[in-house]
Amino acid sequence: MGSLRRGTGLRSSELNRSTWFLNRELSWLEFNARVLEESLHEVHPLLSRLRFLAIFYSNLDEFFMIRVAGIKEQIRAGVRERGPDGLTPKQTLQRIQERVRQLLKRAQEIYNQLVPALEEYDIYLYQGRRLARLPRDLLEKYFHEQVFPLLTPLAIDSAHPVPLLRGLELIMWVELRDGVALVPIPQVLPRFVPFHSAQRYLFVPIESLIGLFLEELFPGRKVKGYHLFRLTRDADIEISEAEADDLLELVERELRRRKLGAVVRMEASASLPVEARRFLQEELSFGPEDVYEVEGLLGLERLWDLLHQVDEPALLDRPFVPAVPPTLQNKTNLFEAIAQQDILLHHPYDSFTPVVEFIQAAARDPQVLAIKQTLYRTTGEKSLIVQALREAVDRGKQVTVLIELKARFDEETNIYWAKELENAGANVVYGMVGLKIHCKGALVVRREGSALRLYAHLSTGNYNEKTAQVYTDLGLLTADPELTRDLAELFNYLTGNSGQRLWRRIAVAPENLRETFLAEIQRCVDEHTPEQPSRIILVVNALVDPTMIRALYRASVAGVKIDLVVRGICCLVPGAPVSPTIRVHSLIGRFLEHSRLYIFQSGGQTRVWSGSADWMPRNLDRRVEIAYPLRSPELIQEALDIAETLLADTTHTWVLQPDGTYRRRTELEPAAPAFSAQQEFLHRRNLLYLTDYE
């Protein structure tokens, strides 16, 4: 086997060394660590910093429910195979547990810094001795009227075994003079109970309020004290689609079983006695290594409760009104505007309204005959897009909707909409056996004269009006004949479960998406010269796939410059002998970076793709994903400008180091001018609300 590049001394076998691959799970934890550190980043208003802390805890919950649960299942099954990084599942779990304990300690330190900062703005959390400052009759009134009816004390003795304890619920371990009991705190109760005065915001943690009146739950018995714990259960659902007669019914049944998932973590107050921990471990079948001791409050993912009750605009990000692109302004006919030219939308800076209006216009236009659309994660029970699809059915149009029932943690919402649309008369397809439909697209068939013309919307993000306000995504409105014809073929492929198609313009996973990207990388290698160097720019959420990483290594060794903007997991090692020309940035800011761009420059040409797929095995092999090229010079330049702006960011950017750690760019380049890509995108559209809060 020859060397990768003459003079490098590297052979192809070198690319398989575990040294060149970072562990997927540990890389995700480093992403969550970056989210956590934003809580201290003073470019964010105070309440926005608190929001990052809540996101950190919420992310960690989901990580344990899915990823850690999966690793534990591998260990139980006796899997000892090493991943590309050289670690076995057991070794990975041990490193996860070690890193999580470090992060929890850091999170508590940050929380302890934020609480005094809140008090500077008259936002107080009262617990412990501070509760004595509040009128007891006020606390008692709230407890009896709003809390007491929802509490259920559970005795623990030989006649009362440990009942089912819900995951993510705060649970009080109550020590009585003559025994112990449990008091689960239902999640319908507020995490922080408001007792505001005219001058200040006052909040009391729910367990502190209940603790004042615990003896009322145990009349005639002496309460010695209480301690808190919280369980996390395996929430992954296993679906044998090939054996399912009714996929919707199967998903509903698995969702009910999710409540019974194995315990994968217990968070415990530092004061929880050792004997209590041992008892719970034995009764609920988990080990001491699964216990995570917490010095402060548990359940801080619900800091959202506090955020939603504080009306202080000066402590939040400034509001803005998303822009409508000039090509769509003052247009009475949306289809005419799209027919004239392709339109690229960059959300949330560009409004999501044109996307909603595209479906609404299709529903109401008498010339539109059919609408076909995918739905992966959509808004709750007030989705304007789904309402428009129902309206289209009522107006006699053919409506086909592909709803992915297996979209994790959105299963119940998708089941609801599937039933609603079916009852309305739409053709509802649940997906494909063995594949998750993750691509985002809508197709409109319109009669124009004696011919049928196709219009389409393709996107990196979901048809969700809420997340479109806080996620960055790219959407394309187009009437390009070849692109829309490909999308029509894709819908037939998905609904008819037909064989492979020959796509004219798009690339589809698991059919040819991987091969398309590999060919683009190889073309950059083949056409690279000192006089006309090649370059690759990727903007993705995650980079995990070993085959794609090796292809990037080969390109780097060949001299191709590679710039990666990877928000989350990145298993590639930059700045190594196999990656001398690769740099990796991660941008964590006000908006969650969710766009995907794949840019290849070689031979004097710039080829730009966008799409729904990250470079992970699941996206390239086990999901239906699409990527589509941007063809017009204007859109190519616009996409390139977006990528270059992200790469120029210094304010919110972290840089991946060869050892797998991340450092702020401002730390590495202290003399570099402060520059925020997200603020730049806002400024360009005149979106900042310029009134100062004084």
VENHU-V864901 format. One record per residue. SS is DSSP state (~ for helix, > for strand, _ for the rest). PHI is phi in degrees with one decimal (none if undefined). OMEGA is omega in degrees with one decimal (NA if undefined). Layout:
SS_PHI_OMEGA ; SS_PHI_OMEGA
This chain:
__none_-173.4 ; __-77.9_178.4 ; >_-72.1_-179.9 ; __-68.5_-178.7 ; __-152.6_-175.8 ; __-56.3_177.2 ; __95.3_-178.2 ; __-84.0_-177.2 ; __76.3_-179.2 ; __-99.7_175.9 ; >_-108.5_-177.4 ; ~_-57.2_179.9 ; ~_-62.3_179.4 ; ~_-61.0_-174.9 ; ~_-71.8_179.3 ; ~_-91.6_-178.0 ; __-64.9_180.0 ; ~_-63.1_179.0 ; ~_-56.9_-173.5 ; ~_-93.5_-179.7 ; >_-132.6_175.1 ; __-86.9_-179.4 ; __-69.5_-176.5 ; ~_-58.3_-175.0 ; ~_-69.1_179.7 ; ~_-68.6_175.9 ; ~_-65.8_177.2 ; ~_-63.5_178.7 ; ~_-61.9_176.7 ; ~_-68.4_173.4 ; ~_-61.1_-179.4 ; ~_-67.0_174.8 ; ~_-64.5_177.6 ; ~_-67.6_174.9 ; ~_-59.6_-179.8 ; ~_-59.7_-176.8 ; ~_-66.0_176.1 ; ~_-64.0_177.6 ; ~_-64.3_179.3 ; ~_-105.7_-176.0 ; __-80.0_-170.0 ; __-74.8_172.0 ; __-70.3_178.0 ; __-92.9_172.0 ; __-60.5_-170.3 ; ~_-58.6_-177.9 ; ~_-68.7_174.9 ; ~_-67.4_176.2 ; ~_-66.0_176.4 ; ~_-63.7_178.3 ; ~_-62.4_178.0 ; ~_-62.8_177.7 ; ~_-65.1_177.4 ; ~_-62.6_179.7 ; ~_-63.9_177.9 ; ~_-55.5_-178.4 ; ~_-67.5_179.0 ; ~_-63.9_176.4 ; ~_-58.1_-177.3 ; ~_-65.8_175.9 ; ~_-56.5_-177.8 ; ~_-64.8_178.3 ; ~_-59.6_178.6 ; ~_-70.1_-177.6 ; ~_-63.2_-175.0 ; ~_-111.6_-172.0 ; ~_-71.8_179.8 ; ~_-65.9_177.2 ; ~_-58.9_179.3 ; ~_-66.5_178.3 ; ~_-65.7_178.1 ; ~_-62.5_178.1 ; ~_-65.2_176.7 ; ~_-62.1_-179.8 ; ~_-64.0_178.5 ; ~_-62.1_-179.0 ; __-81.8_177.4 ; __80.4_-179.9 ; __-71.3_178.6 ; __-121.4_-179.1 ; __-63.5_-179.9 ; __-87.0_175.9 ; __-78.6_178.6 ; __-55.4_-179.5 ; __-83.5_176.5 ; __91.6_-178.0 ; __-97.0_171.3 ; __-82.2_176.1 ; ~_-55.4_-179.0 ; ~_-65.3_178.3 ; ~_-64.9_178.2 ; ~_-61.7_-179.4 ; ~_-62.3_179.5 ; ~_-61.2_179.9 ; ~_-71.5_175.4 ; ~_-60.3_-177.1 ; ~_-60.5_179.0 ; ~_-65.3_-177.5 ; ~_-69.5_179.8 ; ~_-62.7_179.1 ; ~_-62.5_176.0 ; ~_-64.4_-177.9 ; ~_-67.7_178.8 ; ~_-64.7_176.8 ; ~_-64.3_178.6 ; ~_-64.9_179.8 ; ~_-62.7_178.7 ; ~_-67.4_176.7 ; ~_-61.2_-179.5 ; ~_-67.3_177.4 ; ~_-58.1_-179.5 ; ~_-65.1_175.6 ; ~_-83.2_-176.3 ; ~_-76.1_-177.8 ; ~_-60.3_176.3 ; ~_-62.3_177.8 ; ~_-65.0_176.5 ; ~_-63.5_-177.4 ; ~_-65.1_175.9 ; __-63.8_178.6 ; __-112.1_176.5 ; __60.7_172.6 ; >_-118.1_-170.9 ; >_-121.5_168.9 ; >_-110.2_-179.3 ; >_-102.8_172.7 ; __-153.2_-178.4 ; ~_61.1_-176.9 ; ~_-65.3_-178.6 ; ~_-63.7_-178.8 ; ~_-59.8_-179.7 ; ~_-63.9_179.7 ; ~_-77.0_-179.6 ; __-95.7_178.2 ; __-59.8_-176.9 ; ~_-63.2_-179.2 ; ~_-64.9_176.9 ; ~_-67.4_178.5 ; ~_-64.9_-177.9 ; ~_-65.4_179.4 ; ~_-61.5_179.9 ; ~_-64.4_-179.2 ; ~_-59.1_-176.3 ; ~_-70.0_-174.9 ; ~_-86.5_-170.7 ; ~_-115.1_-171.9 ; ~_-117.2_-173.4 ; ~_-50.1_-178.0 ; ~_-63.9_-176.2 ; ~_-96.5_-176.8 ; __-92.6_178.5 ; >_-131.7_177.4 ; >_-69.5_-176.8 ; >_-122.8_178.4 ; >_-70.3_177.1 ; >_-121.2_176.1 ; >_-159.1_-176.0 ; __-63.0_179.5 ; __-89.0_-177.2 ; >_-129.4_177.4 ; __-66.7_-179.2 ; __-62.1_-179.7 ; __-78.2_174.5 ; __-65.4_178.7 ; __-109.3_-175.2 ; __-67.8_174.0 ; __-70.6_176.2 ; __68.6_178.6 ; __-97.5_173.3 ; >_-70.8_-178.4 ; >_-131.1_179.4 ; >_-94.0_171.4 ; >_-94.2_-172.2 ; >_-101.4_177.4 ; >_-93.8_177.0 ; >_-104.5_179.2 ; __-60.9_-175.7 ; __-116.0_178.1 ; >_155.8_178.1 ; >_-134.6_177.4 ; >_-150.3_176.0 ; >_-115.2_173.6 ; >_-130.9_174.4 ; >_-67.5_178.6 ; >_-104.1_-175.7 ; __-57.6_-178.0 ; __-71.0_176.2 ; __-70.9_176.8 ; __-78.6_178.7 ; __-65.9_177.0 ; __-68.0_179.1 ; >_-126.1_-175.0 ; >_-84.9_-177.6 ; >_-83.1_171.2 ; __-135.1_-171.9 ; __-77.6_170.7 ; __-112.8_-178.1 ; __-65.9_-173.8 ; __-101.4_-172.4 ; __-148.8_173.2 ; >_-93.9_178.9 ; >_-122.7_178.5 ; >_-127.0_177.1 ; >_-122.4_174.8 ; >_-55.3_-172.8 ; ~_-58.5_-178.8 ; ~_-69.3_177.4 ; ~_-68.4_177.9 ; ~_-65.5_179.9 ; ~_-63.5_-178.6 ; ~_-58.6_178.7 ; ~_-65.1_-172.1 ; __-124.1_-177.4 ; ~_-59.8_-175.8 ; ~_-63.6_177.8 ; ~_-71.7_175.1 ; ~_-84.7_-177.9 ; __-131.5_-177.3 ; __-59.8_178.9 ; __82.8_-179.7 ; __-123.0_-177.9 ; __-89.2_176.8 ; >_-91.8_-179.3 ; >_-86.4_-179.1 ; >_165.5_178.5 ; >_-144.8_177.2 ; >_-139.3_-174.4 ; >_-113.7_168.7 ; >_-145.3_-174.9 ; >_-150.1_-177.7 ; >_-102.4_170.1 ; >_-119.9_-177.0 ; >_-110.2_173.6 ; __-59.0_-176.9 ; __-113.0_178.4 ; __-75.3_179.8 ; __-113.7_-179.7 ; __-103.5_-175.7 ; __-125.3_175.5 ; __-90.2_-172.8 ; ~_-63.5_-176.6 ; ~_-63.6_-178.3 ; ~_-100.8_-174.5 ; __-88.9_172.7 ; __-81.4_-178.3 ; __-135.4_-175.5 ; ~_-63.4_-179.2 ; ~_-61.1_179.5 ; ~_-64.5_179.9 ; ~_-65.8_179.2 ; ~_-64.0_178.1 ; ~_-59.7_-179.3 ; ~_-66.9_179.3 ; ~_-67.2_177.4 ; ~_-64.6_177.1 ; ~_-67.3_-179.9 ; ~_-73.1_-179.1 ; ~_-56.6_-179.3 ; __-64.9_-177.0 ; __-99.7_-176.8 ; __-58.6_-179.7 ; __-62.8_176.7 ; >_-72.5_179.3 ; >_-112.6_179.1 ; >_-160.8_167.2 ; >_-127.2_171.1 ; >_-92.1_-174.9 ; >_-133.9_170.7 ; >_-57.6_-178.7 ; __-57.6_-176.8 ; __-83.7_-178.0 ; __-61.6_-174.6 ; __-59.8_-179.8 ; ~_-59.4_-178.8 ; ~_-66.1_177.1 ; ~_-67.6_179.6 ; ~_-63.1_-179.7 ; ~_-64.1_179.3 ; ~_-61.0_-178.7 ; ~_-66.4_177.8 ; ~_-61.8_-178.5 ; ~_-69.4_-176.8 ; ~_-71.4_-173.4 ; ~_-108.2_171.8 ; __60.6_169.9 ; __-140.2_-173.0 ; __-103.0_179.2 ; ~_-61.9_178.9 ; ~_-70.1_179.6 ; ~_-90.2_-179.8 ; >_-94.2_179.3 ; >_-117.9_-176.7 ; >_-78.5_-177.6 ; >_-121.8_-178.9 ; __-75.9_-175.7 ; __-108.7_-178.0 ; __-75.2_171.2 ; __-95.0_174.7 ; __71.7_-177.4 ; ~_-78.5_170.7 ; ~_-62.6_-179.8 ; ~_-94.0_167.9 ; ~_-60.1_174.5 ; ~_-55.9_-179.9 ; ~_-56.0_-179.7 ; ~_-70.3_-177.5 ; ~_-58.3_-176.0 ; __-73.2_-176.8 ; __-107.7_179.3 ; __-108.6_-179.0 ; __-99.0_-179.7 ; __-133.9_-176.7 ; ~_-54.6_-178.3 ; ~_-66.1_-178.3 ; ~_-98.6_-179.1 ; __-120.6_173.7 ; __-61.2_-179.7 ; __-64.5_179.3 ; __-69.7_176.6 ; >_-148.3_176.5 ; __-109.6_-179.7 ; __-57.4_-176.2 ; >_-87.6_169.3 ; __-100.5_-177.6 ; __-55.4_-179.5 ; ~_-54.0_-178.9 ; ~_-66.6_-179.3 ; ~_-111.4_-179.5 ; __-74.5_177.3 ; __59.5_177.5 ; __-99.4_179.1 ; __-82.8_-179.3 ; __-124.0_-177.1 ; ~_-62.9_-177.6 ; ~_-66.8_177.0 ; ~_-63.3_-179.9 ; ~_-63.8_-179.5 ; ~_-69.5_-179.9 ; ~_-64.5_-178.0 ; ~_-73.6_-178.5 ; __-166.3_173.5 ; __-66.3_-177.2 ; >_-125.3_178.0 ; >_-100.2_178.7 ; >_-107.3_177.6 ; >_-115.9_-178.1 ; >_-84.2_1.6 ; __-88.1_-178.2 ; __-66.6_169.5 ; >_-90.3_-176.1 ; __-64.8_173.1 ; __-82.5_-177.5 ; ~_-55.5_178.0 ; ~_-57.9_178.0 ; ~_-69.0_176.8 ; ~_-61.7_-178.2 ; ~_-66.3_176.6 ; ~_-61.1_179.0 ; ~_-73.2_178.1 ; ~_-63.1_178.9 ; ~_-63.3_178.1 ; ~_-64.2_-179.8 ; ~_-67.2_-171.7 ; ~_-100.2_-177.7 ; __-74.6_-178.4 ; __-65.2_-179.8 ; __-83.5_179.4 ; >_-81.3_-177.5 ; >_-102.3_-174.4 ; >_-151.0_174.2 ; >_-131.5_174.5 ; >_-126.5_-173.8 ; >_-151.9_171.0 ; >_-99.0_173.7 ; >_-132.0_179.2 ; __-111.1_172.4 ; __-130.0_179.7 ; __-122.9_-178.4 ; __-63.8_-177.8 ; __-56.2_-173.6 ; __-91.1_-178.9 ; __-129.4_-179.2 ; __-72.1_178.6 ; ~_-66.0_-179.7 ; ~_-69.1_178.9 ; ~_-67.5_175.8 ; ~_-59.8_178.2 ; ~_-66.2_177.5 ; ~_-64.7_176.7 ; ~_-64.9_178.2 ; ~_-61.8_178.8 ; ~_-61.6_176.7 ; ~_-62.1_-179.9 ; ~_-60.2_-179.2 ; __-88.5_172.7 ; __87.8_179.8 ; __-86.8_176.4 ; >_-80.5_-177.4 ; >_-121.9_176.7 ; >_-121.9_-177.4 ; >_-126.9_174.1 ; >_-97.1_-178.7 ; >_-107.6_179.7 ; __-84.6_-178.2 ; __-68.9_-174.2 ; __-95.4_176.7 ; __-67.2_-169.5 ; __-56.5_179.7 ; __68.5_171.8 ; __-117.0_-176.4 ; ~_-60.4_-176.2 ; ~_-65.3_177.3 ; ~_-61.3_-178.0 ; ~_-69.8_174.7 ; ~_-63.3_178.7 ; ~_-58.4_-177.2 ; ~_-70.3_177.2 ; ~_-60.6_179.2 ; ~_-66.4_179.9 ; ~_-60.6_-177.9 ; ~_-70.7_175.9 ; ~_-62.7_179.0 ; ~_-63.9_179.1 ; ~_-76.3_178.6 ; __111.5_178.3 ; __-78.9_170.9 ; >_-82.1_-177.3 ; >_-112.2_178.2 ; >_-115.1_-173.2 ; __-88.3_-179.6 ; __135.3_-179.5 ; >_-122.1_-179.9 ; __-62.8_176.6 ; __83.2_-179.3 ; >_-129.5_174.8 ; >_-100.7_-179.4 ; >_-85.2_-175.3 ; __-109.3_-179.5 ; __-70.1_-177.2 ; >_-121.7_-179.1 ; >_-162.1_175.4 ; >_-136.8_-178.2 ; >_-126.9_179.4 ; >_-119.8_177.8 ; >_-105.4_-173.3 ; >_-126.9_176.0 ; >_-83.4_177.2 ; >_-129.7_-173.4 ; __68.8_-179.9 ; __-97.1_-176.1 ; >_-115.5_173.1 ; >_-103.9_177.2 ; >_-118.8_-177.9 ; >_-104.6_175.4 ; >_-125.4_-175.3 ; >_-144.3_167.6 ; >_-125.7_176.6 ; >_-124.2_-171.5 ; >_-149.9_170.9 ; __-87.2_-174.0 ; __-121.1_-174.2 ; __-85.1_174.8 ; __-84.4_-172.9 ; __-137.2_-175.6 ; __-64.5_-178.6 ; __-76.6_-178.3 ; ~_-68.2_177.3 ; ~_-64.4_178.6 ; ~_-87.8_-174.9 ; __-128.0_175.5 ; >_-103.3_169.5 ; >_-86.7_-180.0 ; >_-148.3_176.0 ; >_-117.7_177.6 ; >_-131.5_-179.1 ; >_-121.5_170.8 ; >_-100.7_-172.2 ; >_-149.0_170.5 ; __-123.1_179.2 ; __-55.6_-173.7 ; ~_-58.7_-177.7 ; ~_-71.4_-179.2 ; ~_-66.1_-179.5 ; ~_-69.7_176.7 ; ~_-65.5_175.4 ; ~_-60.5_-179.1 ; ~_-65.4_175.9 ; ~_-61.8_177.1 ; ~_-63.7_179.9 ; ~_-63.9_178.8 ; ~_-63.1_177.1 ; ~_-65.2_177.1 ; ~_-61.7_-176.8 ; ~_-77.0_-176.8 ; ~_-82.6_-176.9 ; ~_-97.2_-179.6 ; __51.9_-175.9 ; __-85.9_-176.3 ; __-76.0_-176.9 ; __-60.6_177.3 ; __-115.5_172.3 ; __-100.1_-177.0 ; __-81.0_179.9 ; __-78.9_-171.9 ; __-125.0_-175.5 ; __-87.3_170.9 ; >_-117.6_-171.2 ; >_-127.3_170.7 ; >_-92.5_4.2 ; __-91.0_-175.0 ; __-72.1_-171.9 ; __-143.6_-176.4 ; ~_-68.0_179.1 ; ~_-58.5_-177.8 ; ~_-62.8_179.1 ; ~_-63.7_180.0 ; ~_-67.5_178.2 ; ~_-62.2_178.8 ; ~_-66.0_178.1 ; ~_-65.2_178.5 ; ~_-63.5_-179.0 ; ~_-63.8_178.0 ; ~_-62.6_176.9 ; ~_-62.6_177.4 ; ~_-66.8_-175.7 ; ~_-64.0_-174.7 ; __-96.8_-178.4 ; __-75.2_174.3 ; __-139.0_176.8 ; __-59.0_-178.7 ; __-76.6_-178.6 ; __-135.6_-174.9 ; __-68.5_176.2 ; __-88.4_178.2 ; >_-149.5_175.7 ; >_-125.7_173.5 ; >_-124.9_175.9 ; >_-120.3_171.5 ; >_-120.7_-176.1 ; >_-139.9_176.2 ; __-82.0_-174.7 ; __-152.6_176.2 ; >_-131.5_-173.1 ; __-127.3_-169.0 ; __-60.6_-176.9 ; ~_-61.4_-178.9 ; ~_-64.4_179.4 ; ~_-68.3_178.6 ; ~_-64.9_178.6 ; ~_-62.5_178.6 ; ~_-63.3_176.9 ; ~_-66.6_176.3 ; ~_-60.4_-179.8 ; ~_-60.7_179.6 ; ~_-65.1_-179.3 ; ~_-65.5_179.0 ; ~_-62.7_177.6 ; __-77.6_176.3 ; __104.0_-179.8 ; __-70.2_176.3 ; >_-76.8_-175.6 ; >_-129.8_177.5 ; >_-113.6_-177.9 ; >_-118.1_170.0 ; >_-112.0_-174.6 ; >_-121.3_-175.3 ; __-62.1_-170.8 ; __-108.4_-174.8 ; __-66.0_172.0 ; >_-139.3_-179.2 ; __-93.4_177.8 ; >_-78.1_177.8 ; __-101.0_179.9 ; __-84.9_173.8 ; __66.3_178.7 ; __-100.0_177.2 ; __-56.0_178.5 ; __-92.3_-176.1 ; __-141.6_-173.7 ; __-67.0_-176.1 ; __-109.6_-176.1 ; >_-104.9_169.7 ; >_-125.3_-176.6 ; >_-125.1_176.0 ; >_-111.8_172.9 ; >_-129.8_-176.2 ; >_-109.2_178.8 ; __-119.1_-176.3 ; __-139.3_-178.2 ; __-57.6_-179.9 ; __-101.4_178.5 ; >_-79.5_-178.2 ; >_-69.8_-174.3 ; __-129.7_-179.6 ; __-67.9_174.8 ; __-135.0_176.2 ; >_-132.4_177.5 ; >_-125.3_-171.9 ; >_-117.4_-178.4 ; >_-127.1_-179.6 ; >_-118.3_178.8 ; >_-163.5_177.2 ; __57.0_179.7 ; __80.8_-179.3 ; >_-118.2_172.7 ; >_-116.6_179.8 ; >_-111.7_-174.9 ; >_-119.8_174.1 ; >_-119.1_167.7 ; >_-131.9_-179.3 ; >_170.6_-171.4 ; __-98.9_-166.9 ; __-102.6_162.9 ; __-84.1_-179.8 ; >_-92.3_178.3 ; __-130.5_178.0 ; ~_-54.6_-177.3 ; ~_-65.0_-178.6 ; ~_-73.2_-175.2 ; ~_-87.6_-173.8 ; ~_-120.9_-170.9 ; __-122.6_177.4 ; >_-132.5_170.2 ; >_-88.8_-179.9 ; >_-128.6_173.8 ; >_-133.0_168.9 ; >_-126.7_-175.9 ; >_-137.1_-178.2 ; >_-82.5_168.9 ; >_-94.0_-170.0 ; __-106.4_-175.8 ; __-72.3_179.0 ; ~_-56.8_-179.0 ; ~_-65.6_-179.0 ; ~_-71.9_176.2 ; ~_-61.0_179.3 ; ~_-66.3_179.3 ; ~_-63.1_179.3 ; ~_-66.1_178.7 ; ~_-62.9_178.8 ; ~_-65.3_177.1 ; ~_-60.6_-178.8 ; ~_-64.4_-179.3 ; ~_-66.0_177.8 ; ~_-65.5_176.8 ; ~_-62.1_-179.3 ; ~_-69.1_-179.4 ; ~_-81.9_-176.9 ; __-59.7_172.9 ; __-117.2_-172.7 ; __-68.5_-172.7 ; __-113.4_-172.6 ; >_-95.4_171.0 ; >_-112.1_-176.9 ; >_-114.9_179.7 ; >_-72.1_179.0 ; __-97.8_-179.4 ; __-58.4_-179.2 ; __-88.2_177.5 ; __91.3_176.4 ; __-87.6_177.7 ; >_-120.6_175.5 ; >_-128.6_177.8 ; >_-60.7_178.8 ; ~_-64.4_178.6 ; ~_-64.0_176.9 ; ~_-75.6_-179.2 ; ~_-78.1_-177.6 ; __-127.8_-174.3 ; __-61.3_-178.7 ; __-87.1_-177.7 ; __-69.5_178.2 ; __-62.8_176.6 ; __-67.1_-180.0 ; __-148.9_178.0 ; __-108.1_179.2 ; ~_-61.3_-177.7 ; ~_-64.7_176.3 ; ~_-65.1_178.4 ; ~_-62.9_177.9 ; ~_-62.5_177.0 ; ~_-65.7_-178.2 ; ~_-60.8_-176.9 ; ~_-61.0_-179.0 ; __-101.4_179.6 ; __56.9_-171.1 ; __-97.5_-175.4 ; >_-68.5_173.9 ; __-78.3_-163.6 ; __-86.1_179.6 ; __-67.9_177.9 ; __-75.7_175.9 ; __-90.2_-177.8 ; __-131.3_NA
